[in-house]
Amino acid sequence: LLGSQVRTDENSDALEDSLRTRQWDQSAHYTGKNFSFSHLLQYKKTWLDTAGDADSWVAEQELTFGRGDRDALSGKATYNLGLTKEQPYVAIYKKVADGTGDVLYDSLTGEFIEGVDNGNYTYEGMGRDDSVPAVIASSAALTLNVSLLPGTLLHVTHGFLHDISIGFDGSAEARDTTGTRIYLPSFLRADLHDRTSGKFSYEGNLEWTHPSGEGTVAYKVGTTSEKKNTAQYYFENRLWHEWDGRYSGRKKETWSAESRLEYVDLNSVQVMNWNIREVRLYWKRELPLNFAVKPGGSLRKGSGEDEEETLDALLRQGCLELLWNNQKGATASQSFSATYVTTRNEELPYSMMSGFDKGVTYRAESVASVDAAKFLTLSLRYVIRFGSAESGVFQKLSMEAKAFF
């Protein structure tokens, strides 16, 4: 695609703005018996008299293989590449009255935490940073999800080997705005330090399913590193081990248990290191008239240190949830929880205790959702929090409409 456009002020010959563009689109797609592949490449070059010229490259590749439920090896891989000359965009947060927002600012880590009940900010979206000139922004991202069934691969028809699956989920992305062109994301921490921002995450899992399908046990181990482009330097490393179990052998009953061990190394406004030990247990019982009840409890212990003192906290939580689902697009739930946090510290990193402060917090949440049409869902949510850990009674009522196209 070639084009040229000229705009001239009718009253003055002094104002003239000309634009020339060149664009190239390329795509390909193949679907076979055991795999499919899609490719997209877009190139655009623009000349603008008042702002110089700019190149833009966008490339997307996707590979899917082994799409059957019992294929020995199945998975999906994606690769994205971008190179543009653009104005930097930053997240915009608006300060609101205490307790009325859904974003918290964590002063210990120097970052905004979204999706909380009693935040003091609201997220307004992304906006241009006009104080910074346009820069060459280069980005690359790669994801890989693989599942291996050893029993199918070795033609084992029964036994432990037939009932296990091995999986891997990995993703890496990097972005640079210093003029360096990136063709591959950062897979190692040393490379990530040299980028403007980026993140990589790897998780391997081993799952055993009972031959009857009544229960599963899974073990996961993973690591992630993230560098954020913020006013303060922000680099975080995480390593975790997780054990999950589910049992549904009794009619209309399901037991589930989760345990997690996590190590966090954070370098931001302060240098902090801590570890988390967490255990969760839930029981779900189906009731008549499409109702269900789900009691549960959790224990979370955190300990570590920063530049000046030790960090320690213990969280104990009990909860009860009542659910209803009419199987026709209408759902509702009512949950109650009591959370008790003890710590010797006045302030802790937000994620260490999931946003709860020292003391007791009582929380109730009501949620109702209905499919108004095939493409429209309406929902209502009401939350109330109070207790010795809260400065007062916090309430929030929100309504949402989602349209699907």
Buried (B, 14 or more C-beta within 10 A) or exposed (E): EEEEEEEEEEEEEEEEEEBBBEEEEEEEEEEEEEBBBBBBBBBBBBBBEEEEEBEBBBBBBBBBBBBEEEBBEBBBBBBBBBBBBBEBEEEEBEEBEEBBBBBBBBEBBBBBBBEBBBBBBBBEEEEEEEEEEBBBBBBBBBBBBBBBBBBBEEEBEEEEBBBBBEBBBBBBBBBBBEEEEBEEBBBEEEBBEEBBBBBBBBBBBEBBBBEEEEBBBBBBBBBBBBBBBBEEEBBBBBBBEBBBBBBBEEEEEBBBBBBBBBBBBBBBBBEBBBBBBBBBBBBBEBEEEBEBEBBBBBBBBBBBEBEEEEBBBBBBBEBBBBBBBEEEEEBBBBBBBBBBBEBEBEEBBBBBBBBBBBBBBBBBBBBBBBBEEEEEBBBBBBBBBBBEBBEEEBBBEEEEEEEEE
